[in-house]
């Protein structure tokens, strides 16, 4: 593929999580930070980037809410579809992949990149997206990630330390996770043909296990946290407030 080849870039944003670990009836991606839902911030970054199209994946009962209170309210133009997710994360991603409409030329040229992102990661930046774009053009598979800061212990079933892996070889995985359409679609097709699926926690694992493509680590950011606990919300509030004070147009 030549350097002048036109790429199509599609984001699949997952918004089907819950607020169970926060003891909240409100799904975490819809909790408010500075008067806007957490999901808004990730979508805004994608909306203002080179991304051509966004497919939003959520629970069936939240589809109308997303349309009215997210897409229409904030005038997101690049969200082309809102589709129903599945029981597990990989089911939701697969539903998003199936919702992609490509013409024959797109598929033959393999010039479509898929950016898969957790809607509960509101602090993703344009710089992270740009780094992932450059990497996926070269490798066909990459993920935003950061080196682990802390020492990690492998423990046995009784909680005793068994070994200590070299921290220099450990990375904390984030999103977006980015792949050529051909690579991720074929890997997911191979996965979904299995009778039993166990232990799949991210898209990189699907590619690692069900394709022959290696996944490249791309620098993300330690600020690119996934909201899981109330403490994470406080971190996101601080991050967004700092960005606002620097007048970087995050809201």
C-alpha positions as CSV (number, residue, x, y, z in Angstrom):
1,X,0.0,0.0,0.0
2,X,1.4,3.4,-0.9
3,X,1.9,6.3,1.4
4,X,-0.9,8.2,-0.4
5,X,-3.4,5.4,0.0
6,X,-6.6,6.7,1.5
7,X,-7.5,5.0,4.8
8,X,-11.0,4.7,6.2
9,X,-11.1,4.8,10.0
10,X,-14.1,3.5,12.0
11,X,-14.5,3.6,15.8
12,X,-16.5,1.1,17.7
13,X,-17.2,2.6,21.1
14,X,-18.5,0.3,23.8
15,X,-21.0,1.7,26.2
16,X,-22.6,-1.3,27.8
17,X,-21.0,-1.4,31.2
18,X,-22.8,-1.1,34.5
19,X,-22.3,0.8,37.8
20,X,-22.3,-2.3,40.0
21,X,-18.8,-1.7,41.4
22,X,-19.8,1.8,42.3
23,X,-23.0,0.7,43.9
24,X,-24.9,2.8,41.5
25,X,-28.1,2.3,39.5
26,X,-26.6,4.5,36.8
27,X,-24.3,2.8,34.3
28,X,-20.8,4.2,34.8
29,X,-20.5,5.6,31.2
30,X,-23.6,7.8,31.9
31,X,-22.5,9.2,35.2
32,X,-21.9,12.9,35.1
33,X,-18.6,14.6,35.3
34,X,-18.8,18.4,35.1
35,X,-22.4,18.2,34.0
36,X,-21.7,15.8,31.1
37,X,-21.9,12.0,30.9
38,X,-18.5,10.2,31.0
39,X,-19.3,8.8,27.6
40,X,-19.5,12.2,26.1
41,X,-15.8,13.0,26.5
42,X,-14.5,9.9,24.6
43,X,-17.1,10.5,21.8
44,X,-16.1,14.1,21.5
45,X,-12.4,13.2,21.0
46,X,-13.3,10.7,18.3
47,X,-15.8,13.2,16.7
48,X,-13.1,15.9,16.4
49,X,-10.4,13.5,15.1
50,X,-9.7,12.0,11.7
51,X,-12.2,9.2,12.5
52,X,-14.7,8.9,9.7
53,X,-17.5,7.0,11.4
54,X,-18.5,5.9,15.0
55,X,-20.6,2.9,15.8
56,X,-21.9,3.1,19.4
57,X,-22.6,-0.2,21.1
58,X,-24.9,-0.2,24.2
59,X,-27.5,-2.3,25.9
60,X,-30.9,-2.6,24.2
61,X,-32.6,-0.6,26.9
62,X,-30.2,2.2,26.6
63,X,-30.4,2.7,22.8
64,X,-33.1,5.4,22.9
65,X,-31.3,7.1,25.8
66,X,-28.1,7.3,23.8
67,X,-29.9,8.7,20.8
68,X,-31.7,11.4,22.7
69,X,-29.4,12.3,25.5
70,X,-26.0,11.7,23.8
71,X,-26.1,11.8,20.0
72,X,-28.9,14.4,19.5
73,X,-28.2,16.5,22.6
74,X,-24.5,17.0,21.8
75,X,-24.9,16.9,18.0
76,X,-22.5,14.1,17.3
77,X,-22.5,13.8,13.5
78,X,-20.1,10.9,13.0
79,X,-22.2,8.3,15.0
80,X,-23.7,6.3,12.2
81,X,-25.3,3.5,14.2
82,X,-26.3,2.6,17.7
83,X,-26.3,-1.2,18.0
84,X,-27.2,-3.6,20.8
85,X,-24.3,-5.2,22.7
86,X,-24.1,-8.7,24.0
87,X,-23.5,-10.6,27.2
88,X,-19.7,-10.4,27.1
89,X,-17.4,-7.7,25.8
90,X,-16.4,-9.8,22.9
91,X,-20.1,-10.3,21.9
92,X,-20.5,-6.5,21.9
93,X,-17.4,-5.9,19.8
94,X,-18.6,-8.6,17.3
95,X,-22.0,-6.9,17.0
96,X,-20.2,-3.7,16.3
97,X,-18.1,-5.3,13.6
98,X,-21.1,-6.8,12.0
99,X,-22.7,-3.4,11.8
100,X,-19.9,-2.0,9.6
101,X,-20.9,-1.5,6.0
102,X,-18.0,-1.5,3.6
103,X,-18.0,-1.4,-0.2
104,X,-16.2,-4.1,-2.1
105,X,-13.2,-1.8,-2.8
106,X,-12.7,-1.1,0.9
107,X,-12.5,-4.8,1.7
108,X,-10.2,-5.7,-1.2
109,X,-7.8,-2.9,-0.5
110,X,-7.9,-3.6,3.3
111,X,-7.6,0.1,3.9
112,X,-10.1,0.2,6.7
113,X,-8.9,0.5,10.3
114,X,-11.1,-0.3,13.3
115,X,-10.6,1.6,16.6
116,X,-12.2,-0.2,19.5
117,X,-12.6,1.9,22.6
118,X,-14.2,1.7,26.0
119,X,-16.8,4.4,26.5
120,X,-15.7,4.5,30.1
121,X,-12.3,5.8,29.2
122,X,-13.1,9.5,28.8
123,X,-9.5,10.8,28.8
124,X,-8.4,9.4,25.5
125,X,-6.6,12.2,23.5
126,X,-6.1,13.1,19.8
127,X,-2.4,12.4,20.3
128,X,-3.1,8.8,21.3
129,X,-5.4,8.3,18.3
130,X,-2.7,9.7,16.0
131,X,0.0,7.4,17.4
132,X,-2.3,4.4,17.0
133,X,-3.1,5.3,13.4
134,X,0.5,5.5,12.4
135,X,1.2,2.1,14.1
136,X,-1.7,0.3,12.6
137,X,-0.7,1.4,9.1
138,X,2.6,-0.4,9.7
139,X,1.6,-3.4,11.8
140,X,-2.2,-4.1,11.2
141,X,-2.6,-4.5,15.0
142,X,-1.8,-2.3,17.9
143,X,-3.1,-1.2,21.3
144,X,-2.7,1.9,23.5
145,X,-0.7,0.8,26.6
146,X,1.7,2.0,29.2
147,X,4.6,0.3,31.0
148,X,3.7,-1.0,34.5
149,X,5.0,1.2,37.3
150,X,4.6,-1.2,40.2
151,X,6.1,-4.6,40.9
152,X,3.8,-7.4,39.9
153,X,3.5,-10.8,41.8
154,X,2.2,-14.0,40.4
155,X,0.4,-15.9,43.3
156,X,-1.0,-19.3,43.8
157,X,-4.6,-20.2,44.8
158,X,-3.8,-19.6,48.4
159,X,-2.5,-16.1,47.9
160,X,1.3,-16.9,48.2
161,X,3.8,-15.3,45.8
162,X,5.1,-17.8,43.2
163,X,7.2,-15.5,41.1
164,X,8.0,-11.9,40.2
165,X,8.0,-11.2,36.4
166,X,10.4,-8.6,35.1
167,X,8.5,-5.3,35.3
168,X,10.3,-4.0,32.2
169,X,8.4,-6.5,30.1
170,X,5.0,-5.7,31.5
171,X,2.5,-3.2,30.0
172,X,-0.8,-2.0,31.2
173,X,-3.3,-2.4,28.4
174,X,-5.7,0.4,27.5
175,X,-7.9,1.4,24.6
176,X,-8.3,2.2,21.8
177,X,-7.2,-1.1,20.4
178,X,-6.7,-0.7,16.7
179,X,-6.6,-3.2,13.8
180,X,-7.1,-3.5,10.1
181,X,-10.6,-4.5,9.4
182,X,-9.5,-7.8,7.8
183,X,-7.3,-8.8,10.8
184,X,-9.9,-8.1,13.5
185,X,-12.9,-9.4,11.6
186,X,-11.2,-12.7,10.7
187,X,-10.0,-13.2,14.2
188,X,-13.4,-12.6,15.7
189,X,-15.0,-14.9,13.1
190,X,-12.6,-17.6,14.3
191,X,-13.4,-16.9,17.9
192,X,-17.2,-16.9,17.4
193,X,-17.0,-20.4,15.8
194,X,-15.8,-21.9,19.0
195,X,-18.3,-23.9,21.1
196,X,-16.9,-22.6,24.4
197,X,-15.1,-19.2,24.9
198,X,-13.1,-18.7,28.1
199,X,-10.7,-16.0,29.3
200,X,-11.1,-13.4,26.6
201,X,-10.8,-10.0,28.1
202,X,-9.8,-7.7,25.2
203,X,-9.5,-7.6,21.5
204,X,-5.7,-8.0,21.4
205,X,-6.2,-11.4,23.0
206,X,-8.6,-12.4,20.2
207,X,-6.0,-11.4,17.6
208,X,-3.1,-13.1,19.5
209,X,-5.0,-16.4,19.8
210,X,-7.0,-16.5,16.6
211,X,-4.7,-15.0,14.0
212,X,-1.0,-15.0,13.1
213,X,-0.6,-11.3,13.5
214,X,1.5,-9.8,16.3
215,X,0.1,-6.9,18.4
216,X,2.2,-3.8,18.8
217,X,2.2,-1.7,22.0
218,X,1.7,2.0,21.4
219,X,2.2,4.7,24.0
220,X,-1.1,5.7,25.6
221,X,-1.2,7.8,28.8
222,X,-1.4,7.1,32.5
223,X,-4.3,9.6,32.5
224,X,-6.2,7.3,30.1
225,X,-8.0,5.5,32.9
226,X,-11.0,3.3,32.7
227,X,-13.7,4.4,35.1
228,X,-14.4,1.5,37.4
229,X,-14.6,3.0,40.9
230,X,-15.6,6.2,42.5
231,X,-11.9,7.1,42.9
232,X,-11.6,6.9,39.1
233,X,-14.3,9.5,38.7
234,X,-12.4,11.9,40.9
235,X,-9.3,11.3,38.8
236,X,-11.3,12.1,35.6
237,X,-12.7,15.2,37.2
238,X,-9.2,16.5,38.0
239,X,-7.9,15.6,34.5
240,X,-10.7,17.4,32.7
241,X,-10.5,20.4,35.0
242,X,-6.8,20.7,34.2
243,X,-7.5,20.5,30.5
244,X,-10.2,23.1,30.7
245,X,-7.8,25.4,32.6
246,X,-5.3,25.0,29.8
247,X,-8.0,25.9,27.2
248,X,-7.5,22.7,25.2
249,X,-11.1,22.6,24.1
250,X,-12.0,19.3,25.8
251,X,-15.6,20.3,26.6
